[in-house]
Amino acid sequence: MTKATKCENQKCVRKSRLLAHILHGAESLILQHMIRYLGENIVLLQHDGVTCKEPVDTDALSDHIAEMTGYQVQFDIEKLTLDLSRDDIDTFEPVNHEEIFQTYAA
């Protein structure tokens, strides 16, 4: 399936490619506003979301995104657990968590 939209090389654009382009633009706009809204709470940008230091009010974030972009989106939140005492080969090595937290505290 193609959409009768001509590119510079005069070929028609596939509908799937056109839709992907539109969705990437929408996702980029949403992520830009998420970054501004969440600010210093963000510790990691991911492909389709962020990791934050503190829990986020996802309803308030959804309202903000709707107000700023016109897109109605919902966000899921998942608490990540920290277990620094295990590695991939099941060996145990004592870890001083307080030292790690002090080292990386902002």
C-alpha positions in Angstrom: 0.0 0.0 0.0 1.3 3.5 -0.8 0.0 6.9 -0.2 0.1 9.3 -3.2 2.6 11.6 -1.5 5.6 12.3 -3.6 9.1 12.6 -2.3 12.0 14.4 -3.9 12.8 11.3 -6.0 9.2 11.2 -7.2 8.4 7.9 -5.6 5.2 7.4 -3.5 5.6 7.0 0.2 4.4 3.7 1.8 1.6 4.4 4.3 3.5 2.5 7.0 6.6 4.7 6.5 4.4 7.9 6.6 2.7 6.7 9.8 6.0 5.8 11.4 7.3 9.3 10.6 4.2 10.9 12.1 4.4 8.7 15.2 8.1 9.5 15.7 7.4 13.2 15.6 4.6 12.8 18.1 6.8 10.7 20.5 9.6 13.2 20.2 7.3 16.1 21.1 5.9 14.2 24.1 9.3 13.3 25.3 10.5 16.9 25.1 7.6 18.1 27.3 8.2 15.2 29.7 11.8 16.2 30.1 10.8 19.8 30.8 8.1 18.8 33.2 10.2 16.2 35.2 13.4 18.2 35.1 16.0 17.2 37.7 14.0 14.2 38.7 15.2 12.4 35.6 18.3 10.2 35.9 18.1 8.3 32.6 16.5 8.9 29.3 15.3 5.7 27.6 13.9 4.8 24.2 10.3 5.5 25.1 10.4 6.8 28.6 12.5 8.0 31.5 13.9 6.7 34.8 13.3 9.1 37.8 14.7 9.4 41.3 11.3 10.0 42.8 7.9 8.5 41.9 5.9 10.6 39.4 2.3 11.5 39.5 1.4 10.0 36.1 -2.1 11.5 36.0 -0.6 15.0 36.4 2.0 14.2 33.8 -0.7 13.0 31.4 -2.7 16.2 32.0 0.4 18.3 31.3 1.2 16.5 28.1 -2.4 16.8 26.9 -2.3 20.6 27.6 1.0 21.2 25.9 0.7 18.9 22.9 -3.0 17.9 22.5 -2.1 14.2 22.8 -4.0 12.1 25.3 -1.5 9.6 26.7 -1.2 7.4 29.7 2.0 6.6 31.5 2.9 3.4 33.4 5.2 3.6 36.4 7.3 0.7 37.7 9.5 0.7 40.7 13.0 -0.6 40.1 14.6 -2.6 42.8 18.3 -2.4 43.6 20.2 -5.5 44.4 23.9 -4.9 44.2 24.9 -8.1 46.1 24.5 -10.5 43.1 26.0 -10.8 39.7 25.3 -12.9 36.6 27.3 -15.9 37.9 25.6 -16.2 41.3 28.6 -15.3 43.4 28.1 -13.2 46.5 30.3 -10.2 47.2 29.5 -7.9 50.2 28.6 -4.4 49.0 28.7 -1.2 51.0 25.4 0.3 49.8 25.9 3.5 51.9 29.2 4.2 50.3 27.7 3.8 46.8 24.7 6.0 47.7 27.0 8.7 49.1 29.3 8.5 46.0 26.4 9.0 43.6 24.1 11.3 45.6 23.5 14.6 44.0 
